[in-house]
Amino acid sequence: MAICPIRTEPDYEAALDEIASLMGKDPLPGTPEVNRLDVLAHLGAGA
Protein backbone atom coordinates (compact mmCIF):
# COMPACT_ATOMS: atom_id res chain seq x y z
CA MET A 1 0.00 0.00 0.00
CA ALA A 2 1.71 3.17 -1.19
CA ILE A 3 0.55 6.19 0.80
CA CYS A 4 1.90 9.66 0.01
CA PRO A 5 1.56 12.96 1.84
CA ILE A 6 -1.33 15.17 0.80
CA ARG A 7 0.38 18.39 -0.26
CA THR A 8 -1.68 19.85 -3.07
CA GLU A 9 -5.33 20.35 -3.91
CA PRO A 10 -5.17 17.59 -6.57
CA ASP A 11 -3.63 15.23 -3.96
CA TYR A 12 -6.47 16.10 -1.58
CA GLU A 13 -9.15 15.58 -4.24
CA ALA A 14 -7.64 12.22 -5.23
CA ALA A 15 -7.62 11.12 -1.59
CA LEU A 16 -11.27 12.16 -1.18
CA ASP A 17 -12.22 10.24 -4.33
CA GLU A 18 -10.49 7.12 -3.06
CA ILE A 19 -12.07 7.49 0.39
CA ALA A 20 -15.52 7.78 -1.21
CA SER A 21 -14.85 4.74 -3.37
CA LEU A 22 -13.68 2.65 -0.43
CA MET A 23 -16.62 3.74 1.73
CA GLY A 24 -18.99 2.72 -1.06
CA LYS A 25 -17.55 -0.79 -0.93
CA ASP A 26 -18.19 -1.00 2.85
CA PRO A 27 -14.99 -2.98 3.56
CA LEU A 28 -14.88 -5.45 6.42
CA PRO A 29 -12.77 -4.73 9.51
CA GLY A 30 -9.22 -6.07 9.29
CA THR A 31 -9.09 -6.06 5.48
CA PRO A 32 -6.48 -4.16 3.48
CA GLU A 33 -9.27 -1.94 2.11
CA VAL A 34 -10.47 -0.81 5.53
CA ASN A 35 -6.87 -0.26 6.63
CA ARG A 36 -6.27 1.95 3.57
CA LEU A 37 -9.50 3.83 4.25
CA ASP A 38 -8.41 4.46 7.84
CA VAL A 39 -4.99 5.78 6.80
CA LEU A 40 -6.38 7.98 4.04
CA ALA A 41 -9.05 9.40 6.32
CA HIS A 42 -6.41 10.31 8.91
CA LEU A 43 -4.18 11.93 6.29
CA GLY A 44 -7.13 13.89 4.89
CA ALA A 45 -8.20 15.08 8.33
CA GLY A 46 -4.96 16.99 8.67
CA ALA A 47 -5.06 18.56 5.22
PyMOL Python script that loads the backbone (N, CA, C, O; Angstrom):
from pymol import cmd

cmd.read_pdbstr("""\
ATOM      1  N   MET A   1       0.855  -1.173   0.000  1.00  0.00           N
ATOM      2  CA  MET A   1       0.000   0.000   0.000  1.00  0.00           C
ATOM      3  C   MET A   1       0.893   1.226   0.000  1.00  0.00           C
ATOM      4  O   MET A   1       1.562   1.502   0.996  1.00  0.00           O
ATOM      5  N   ALA A   2       0.915   1.956  -1.087  1.00  0.00           N
ATOM      6  CA  ALA A   2       1.714   3.173  -1.185  1.00  0.00           C
ATOM      7  C   ALA A   2       0.850   4.363  -0.762  1.00  0.00           C
ATOM      8  O   ALA A   2      -0.151   4.680  -1.403  1.00  0.00           O
ATOM      9  N   ILE A   3       1.252   5.002   0.310  1.00  0.00           N
ATOM     10  CA  ILE A   3       0.554   6.187   0.797  1.00  0.00           C
ATOM     11  C   ILE A   3       1.530   7.358   0.701  1.00  0.00           C
ATOM     12  O   ILE A   3       2.687   7.243   1.108  1.00  0.00           O
ATOM     13  N   CYS A   4       1.066   8.474   0.167  1.00  0.00           N
ATOM     14  CA  CYS A   4       1.899   9.657   0.008  1.00  0.00           C
ATOM     15  C   CYS A   4       1.281  10.818   0.781  1.00  0.00           C
ATOM     16  O   CYS A   4       0.073  10.839   1.014  1.00  0.00           O
ATOM     17  N   PRO A   5       2.105  11.778   1.176  1.00  0.00           N
ATOM     18  CA  PRO A   5       1.558  12.959   1.842  1.00  0.00           C
ATOM     19  C   PRO A   5       0.578  13.700   0.927  1.00  0.00           C
ATOM     20  O   PRO A   5       0.707  13.679  -0.298  1.00  0.00           O
ATOM     21  N   ILE A   6      -0.375  14.336   1.535  1.00  0.00           N
ATOM     22  CA  ILE A   6      -1.331  15.168   0.797  1.00  0.00           C
ATOM     23  C   ILE A   6      -0.795  16.592   0.873  1.00  0.00           C
ATOM     24  O   ILE A   6      -0.853  17.238   1.919  1.00  0.00           O
ATOM     25  N   ARG A   7      -0.271  17.072  -0.260  1.00  0.00           N
ATOM     26  CA  ARG A   7       0.384  18.386  -0.264  1.00  0.00           C
ATOM     27  C   ARG A   7      -0.315  19.410  -1.145  1.00  0.00           C
ATOM     28  O   ARG A   7      -0.175  20.615  -0.935  1.00  0.00           O
ATOM     29  N   THR A   8      -1.060  18.935  -2.123  1.00  0.00           N
ATOM     30  CA  THR A   8      -1.678  19.853  -3.073  1.00  0.00           C
ATOM     31  C   THR A   8      -3.182  19.593  -3.131  1.00  0.00           C
ATOM     32  O   THR A   8      -3.673  18.577  -2.638  1.00  0.00           O
ATOM     33  N   GLU A   9      -3.880  20.507  -3.728  1.00  0.00           N
ATOM     34  CA  GLU A   9      -5.328  20.351  -3.912  1.00  0.00           C
ATOM     35  C   GLU A   9      -5.652  19.097  -4.734  1.00  0.00           C
ATOM     36  O   GLU A   9      -6.574  18.362  -4.380  1.00  0.00           O
ATOM     37  N   PRO A  10      -4.911  18.836  -5.831  1.00  0.00           N
ATOM     38  CA  PRO A  10      -5.170  17.585  -6.567  1.00  0.00           C
ATOM     39  C   PRO A  10      -4.915  16.332  -5.714  1.00  0.00           C
ATOM     40  O   PRO A  10      -5.652  15.353  -5.823  1.00  0.00           O
ATOM     41  N   ASP A  11      -3.882  16.358  -4.871  1.00  0.00           N
ATOM     42  CA  ASP A  11      -3.631  15.231  -3.959  1.00  0.00           C
ATOM     43  C   ASP A  11      -4.835  15.032  -3.038  1.00  0.00           C
ATOM     44  O   ASP A  11      -5.293  13.909  -2.827  1.00  0.00           O
ATOM     45  N   TYR A  12      -5.335  16.135  -2.500  1.00  0.00           N
ATOM     46  CA  TYR A  12      -6.470  16.099  -1.582  1.00  0.00           C
ATOM     47  C   TYR A  12      -7.715  15.556  -2.276  1.00  0.00           C
ATOM     48  O   TYR A  12      -8.423  14.715  -1.722  1.00  0.00           O
ATOM     49  N   GLU A  13      -7.980  16.038  -3.488  1.00  0.00           N
ATOM     50  CA  GLU A  13      -9.145  15.578  -4.241  1.00  0.00           C
ATOM     51  C   GLU A  13      -9.037  14.088  -4.566  1.00  0.00           C
ATOM     52  O   GLU A  13     -10.027  13.360  -4.491  1.00  0.00           O
ATOM     53  N   ALA A  14      -7.834  13.637  -4.928  1.00  0.00           N
ATOM     54  CA  ALA A  14      -7.636  12.218  -5.231  1.00  0.00           C
ATOM     55  C   ALA A  14      -7.873  11.368  -3.984  1.00  0.00           C
ATOM     56  O   ALA A  14      -8.472  10.295  -4.063  1.00  0.00           O
ATOM     57  N   ALA A  15      -7.402  11.851  -2.839  1.00  0.00           N
ATOM     58  CA  ALA A  15      -7.625  11.118  -1.592  1.00  0.00           C
ATOM     59  C   ALA A  15      -9.115  11.051  -1.263  1.00  0.00           C
ATOM     60  O   ALA A  15      -9.612  10.002  -0.856  1.00  0.00           O
ATOM     61  N   LEU A  16      -9.825  12.159  -1.435  1.00  0.00           N
ATOM     62  CA  LEU A  16     -11.268  12.164  -1.181  1.00  0.00           C
ATOM     63  C   LEU A  16     -11.998  11.199  -2.107  1.00  0.00           C
ATOM     64  O   LEU A  16     -12.909  10.492  -1.678  1.00  0.00           O
ATOM     65  N   ASP A  17     -11.601  11.169  -3.369  1.00  0.00           N
ATOM     66  CA  ASP A  17     -12.219  10.243  -4.327  1.00  0.00           C
ATOM     67  C   ASP A  17     -11.995   8.796  -3.899  1.00  0.00           C
ATOM     68  O   ASP A  17     -12.910   7.974  -3.950  1.00  0.00           O
ATOM     69  N   GLU A  18     -10.772   8.496  -3.479  1.00  0.00           N
ATOM     70  CA  GLU A  18     -10.488   7.122  -3.063  1.00  0.00           C
ATOM     71  C   GLU A  18     -11.228   6.768  -1.777  1.00  0.00           C
ATOM     72  O   GLU A  18     -11.719   5.649  -1.630  1.00  0.00           O
ATOM     73  N   ILE A  19     -11.308   7.715  -0.849  1.00  0.00           N
ATOM     74  CA  ILE A  19     -12.066   7.489   0.386  1.00  0.00           C
ATOM     75  C   ILE A  19     -13.523   7.187   0.054  1.00  0.00           C
ATOM     76  O   ILE A  19     -14.100   6.240   0.589  1.00  0.00           O
ATOM     77  N   ALA A  20     -14.118   7.988  -0.827  1.00  0.00           N
ATOM     78  CA  ALA A  20     -15.517   7.777  -1.208  1.00  0.00           C
ATOM     79  C   ALA A  20     -15.703   6.409  -1.859  1.00  0.00           C
ATOM     80  O   ALA A  20     -16.680   5.711  -1.588  1.00  0.00           O
ATOM     81  N   SER A  21     -14.763   6.036  -2.714  1.00  0.00           N
ATOM     82  CA  SER A  21     -14.849   4.742  -3.374  1.00  0.00           C
ATOM     83  C   SER A  21     -14.771   3.599  -2.365  1.00  0.00           C
ATOM     84  O   SER A  21     -15.553   2.650  -2.427  1.00  0.00           O
ATOM     85  N   LEU A  22     -13.832   3.698  -1.446  1.00  0.00           N
ATOM     86  CA  LEU A  22     -13.685   2.647  -0.433  1.00  0.00           C
ATOM     87  C   LEU A  22     -14.900   2.579   0.484  1.00  0.00           C
ATOM     88  O   LEU A  22     -15.342   1.489   0.847  1.00  0.00           O
ATOM     89  N   MET A  23     -15.444   3.736   0.862  1.00  0.00           N
ATOM     90  CA  MET A  23     -16.624   3.740   1.725  1.00  0.00           C
ATOM     91  C   MET A  23     -17.806   3.103   1.022  1.00  0.00           C
ATOM     92  O   MET A  23     -18.623   2.432   1.653  1.00  0.00           O
ATOM     93  N   GLY A  24     -17.900   3.310  -0.285  1.00  0.00           N
ATOM     94  CA  GLY A  24     -18.987   2.717  -1.062  1.00  0.00           C
ATOM     95  C   GLY A  24     -18.925   1.199  -1.106  1.00  0.00           C
ATOM     96  O   GLY A  24     -19.942   0.531  -1.297  1.00  0.00           O
ATOM     97  N   LYS A  25     -17.724   0.658  -0.929  1.00  0.00           N
ATOM     98  CA  LYS A  25     -17.545  -0.795  -0.930  1.00  0.00           C
ATOM     99  C   LYS A  25     -17.815  -1.408   0.438  1.00  0.00           C
ATOM    100  O   LYS A  25     -17.927  -2.627   0.563  1.00  0.00           O
ATOM    101  N   ASP A  26     -17.921  -0.559   1.475  1.00  0.00           N
ATOM    102  CA  ASP A  26     -18.190  -1.003   2.847  1.00  0.00           C
ATOM    103  C   ASP A  26     -17.267  -2.167   3.253  1.00  0.00           C
ATOM    104  O   ASP A  26     -17.738  -3.268   3.536  1.00  0.00           O
ATOM    105  N   PRO A  27     -15.948  -1.908   3.279  1.00  0.00           N
ATOM    106  CA  PRO A  27     -14.994  -2.981   3.563  1.00  0.00           C
ATOM    107  C   PRO A  27     -15.136  -3.532   4.985  1.00  0.00           C
ATOM    108  O   PRO A  27     -15.542  -2.828   5.910  1.00  0.00           O
ATOM    109  N   LEU A  28     -14.796  -4.782   5.122  1.00  0.00           N
ATOM    110  CA  LEU A  28     -14.878  -5.450   6.421  1.00  0.00           C
ATOM    111  C   LEU A  28     -13.681  -5.089   7.287  1.00  0.00           C
ATOM    112  O   LEU A  28     -12.586  -4.877   6.767  1.00  0.00           O
ATOM    113  N   PRO A  29     -13.876  -5.015   8.607  1.00  0.00           N
ATOM    114  CA  PRO A  29     -12.765  -4.731   9.513  1.00  0.00           C
ATOM    115  C   PRO A  29     -11.627  -5.730   9.314  1.00  0.00           C
ATOM    116  O   PRO A  29     -11.854  -6.920   9.099  1.00  0.00           O
ATOM    117  N   GLY A  30     -10.396  -5.215   9.393  1.00  0.00           N
ATOM    118  CA  GLY A  30      -9.223  -6.065   9.286  1.00  0.00           C
ATOM    119  C   GLY A  30      -8.757  -6.342   7.875  1.00  0.00           C
ATOM    120  O   GLY A  30      -7.744  -7.013   7.681  1.00  0.00           O
ATOM    121  N   THR A  31      -9.486  -5.833   6.871  1.00  0.00           N
ATOM    122  CA  THR A  31      -9.089  -6.065   5.482  1.00  0.00           C
ATOM    123  C   THR A  31      -8.136  -4.950   5.028  1.00  0.00           C
ATOM    124  O   THR A  31      -8.118  -3.868   5.615  1.00  0.00           O
ATOM    125  N   PRO A  32      -7.362  -5.215   4.001  1.00  0.00           N
ATOM    126  CA  PRO A  32      -6.481  -4.162   3.477  1.00  0.00           C
ATOM    127  C   PRO A  32      -7.258  -2.909   3.063  1.00  0.00           C
ATOM    128  O   PRO A  32      -6.763  -1.792   3.213  1.00  0.00           O
ATOM    129  N   GLU A  33      -8.463  -3.095   2.547  1.00  0.00           N
ATOM    130  CA  GLU A  33      -9.266  -1.942   2.112  1.00  0.00           C
ATOM    131  C   GLU A  33      -9.649  -1.046   3.278  1.00  0.00           C
ATOM    132  O   GLU A  33      -9.554   0.177   3.174  1.00  0.00           O
ATOM    133  N   VAL A  34     -10.078  -1.632   4.381  1.00  0.00           N
ATOM    134  CA  VAL A  34     -10.467  -0.808   5.527  1.00  0.00           C
ATOM    135  C   VAL A  34      -9.231  -0.166   6.161  1.00  0.00           C
ATOM    136  O   VAL A  34      -9.309   0.945   6.685  1.00  0.00           O
ATOM    137  N   ASN A  35      -8.104  -0.855   6.113  1.00  0.00           N
ATOM    138  CA  ASN A  35      -6.872  -0.258   6.630  1.00  0.00           C
ATOM    139  C   ASN A  35      -6.473   0.942   5.777  1.00  0.00           C
ATOM    140  O   ASN A  35      -6.063   1.969   6.317  1.00  0.00           O
ATOM    141  N   ARG A  36      -6.584   0.829   4.463  1.00  0.00           N
ATOM    142  CA  ARG A  36      -6.267   1.946   3.567  1.00  0.00           C
ATOM    143  C   ARG A  36      -7.229   3.105   3.813  1.00  0.00           C
ATOM    144  O   ARG A  36      -6.810   4.261   3.862  1.00  0.00           O
ATOM    145  N   LEU A  37      -8.503   2.804   3.965  1.00  0.00           N
ATOM    146  CA  LEU A  37      -9.499   3.835   4.253  1.00  0.00           C
ATOM    147  C   LEU A  37      -9.149   4.577   5.537  1.00  0.00           C
ATOM    148  O   LEU A  37      -9.229   5.805   5.585  1.00  0.00           O
ATOM    149  N   ASP A  38      -8.768   3.853   6.562  1.00  0.00           N
ATOM    150  CA  ASP A  38      -8.412   4.459   7.842  1.00  0.00           C
ATOM    151  C   ASP A  38      -7.218   5.402   7.693  1.00  0.00           C
ATOM    152  O   ASP A  38      -7.236   6.522   8.204  1.00  0.00           O
ATOM    153  N   VAL A  39      -6.185   4.945   6.991  1.00  0.00           N
ATOM    154  CA  VAL A  39      -4.988   5.780   6.803  1.00  0.00           C
ATOM    155  C   VAL A  39      -5.319   7.012   5.972  1.00  0.00           C
ATOM    156  O   VAL A  39      -4.920   8.122   6.324  1.00  0.00           O
ATOM    157  N   LEU A  40      -6.036   6.830   4.885  1.00  0.00           N
ATOM    158  CA  LEU A  40      -6.382   7.983   4.038  1.00  0.00           C
ATOM    159  C   LEU A  40      -7.255   8.994   4.791  1.00  0.00           C
ATOM    160  O   LEU A  40      -7.074  10.204   4.654  1.00  0.00           O
ATOM    161  N   ALA A  41      -8.177   8.498   5.565  1.00  0.00           N
ATOM    162  CA  ALA A  41      -9.045   9.402   6.325  1.00  0.00           C
ATOM    163  C   ALA A  41      -8.236  10.210   7.335  1.00  0.00           C
ATOM    164  O   ALA A  41      -8.507  11.393   7.542  1.00  0.00           O
ATOM    165  N   HIS A  42      -7.261   9.590   7.956  1.00  0.00           N
ATOM    166  CA  HIS A  42      -6.414  10.308   8.908  1.00  0.00           C
ATOM    167  C   HIS A  42      -5.526  11.332   8.200  1.00  0.00           C
ATOM    168  O   HIS A  42      -5.329  12.434   8.712  1.00  0.00           O
ATOM    169  N   LEU A  43      -4.994  10.985   7.042  1.00  0.00           N
ATOM    170  CA  LEU A  43      -4.184  11.933   6.289  1.00  0.00           C
ATOM    171  C   LEU A  43      -5.031  13.119   5.835  1.00  0.00           C
ATOM    172  O   LEU A  43      -4.594  14.268   5.907  1.00  0.00           O
ATOM    173  N   GLY A  44      -6.243  12.833   5.369  1.00  0.00           N
ATOM    174  CA  GLY A  44      -7.131  13.894   4.893  1.00  0.00           C
ATOM    175  C   GLY A  44      -7.616  14.808   5.996  1.00  0.00           C
ATOM    176  O   GLY A  44      -7.898  15.982   5.758  1.00  0.00           O
ATOM    177  N   ALA A  45      -7.714  14.273   7.211  1.00  0.00           N
ATOM    178  CA  ALA A  45      -8.196  15.083   8.326  1.00  0.00           C
ATOM    179  C   ALA A  45      -7.226  16.194   8.671  1.00  0.00           C
ATOM    180  O   ALA A  45      -7.625  17.229   9.205  1.00  0.00           O
ATOM    181  N   GLY A  46      -5.958  15.987   8.368  1.00  0.00           N
ATOM    182  CA  GLY A  46      -4.963  16.994   8.670  1.00  0.00           C
ATOM    183  C   GLY A  46      -4.707  17.971   7.532  1.00  0.00           C
ATOM    184  O   GLY A  46      -3.963  18.939   7.686  1.00  0.00           O
ATOM    185  N   ALA A  47      -5.330  17.709   6.392  1.00  0.00           N
ATOM    186  CA  ALA A  47      -5.056  18.561   5.216  1.00  0.00           C
ATOM    187  C   ALA A  47      -5.848  19.846   5.265  1.00  0.00           C
ATOM    188  O   ALA A  47      -5.738  20.673   4.359  1.00  0.00           O
TER     189      ALA A  47
END
""", "prot")
cmd.dss("prot")
cmd.show_as("cartoon", "prot")
cmd.util.cbc("prot")
cmd.orient("prot")
